[in-house]
Amino acid sequence: MANLTSICVYCGSANGSDPAYAAAAEEFGRILAKSGIRLVYGGGSVGLMGILARRVLAEGGRVTGIIPQFLKDREVMLTEVSELIVTPDMHERKRIMFERSDAFVALPGGIGTLEETVEMLTWAQLGRHAKPVVLANVKGFWNPLRDLLAHMESQGFLSKAFIGRSGDIPYYIVPTVAEVVPAVRAALAAQPPPTADARDAAKVM
């Protein structure tokens, strides 16, 4: 079983229209800090990103913010984080976020959140990693994506193993943020030790 020391969280740079989203970010920040799990995130100080990171810090937790140079001003980076990494581009940002994290969690967010989450699902489907990917389905936010994936499966473009998580793809949907860490721990506990090929693949992500 792999140790769970850090979780990468993708989420919006806006608060969203439902107060439940901000409340979920606050709650998950407390959970991460109390669980001793480092937050790895996009480095911004606004929206759900800022709410989440500030709550982790306020509860005595550790935060690594990773932000590309061109987004420093647009997303108003959070300088109070435990560790701040400024990258030259998005590709380097994603690579470091991947390397620094044991699992990936998607809270509500926009197209950037969607893109980063789907990329992790794609890499998992291609066998490039076996780290858990969890969608925190706050107020049913991710239902449309769940339905789209089911539609892709029904049309023959996606395997049943992906949708049903009965294969090797570590993809989960949970209804609340309180269920995220238990889901990640259970997924990690169920994994066999990585093979030499898998370790080599992870090195070149």
NORQUINOR-V997312 format. One record per pair of residues at least 12 apart in sequence whose C-alpha atoms are under 6 Angstrom apart, sorted by the first residue. I is the first residue (numbers start at 1). J is the second residue. Records with the same first field share a line. If there is no record, write none. Layout:
I: J + J
//
This chain:
1: 188 + 189
2: 188
5: 37
6: 37 + 38 + 39 + 101 + 102
7: 39 + 40 + 101 + 102 + 103 + 104
8: 40 + 41 + 101 + 104
9: 41 + 104 + 105 + 106
10: 106 + 113
11: 49 + 107 + 108 + 109 + 113
12: 48 + 109 + 110
13: 46 + 47 + 48 + 49
14: 47
15: 47 + 48
25: 52
26: 52 + 55
28: 177
29: 52 + 55 + 56
30: 56
33: 56 + 59 + 61
38: 62 + 63
39: 63
40: 64
41: 65
42: 65 + 66 + 67
43: 65 + 66 + 67 + 77 + 78
44: 75 + 76 + 77 + 78
45: 76 + 77 + 78
62: 82
63: 81 + 82
64: 82 + 83 + 84
65: 84
66: 85 + 86
67: 86
68: 86 + 87 + 88 + 89 + 90
69: 86 + 87 + 88
103: 131 + 132
104: 133
105: 133 + 134 + 135
106: 135 + 136
107: 136
124: 169
128: 201
132: 170
133: 171
134: 171 + 172 + 173
135: 173
136: 174 + 176 + 177
137: 174 + 175
138: 175 + 176
//
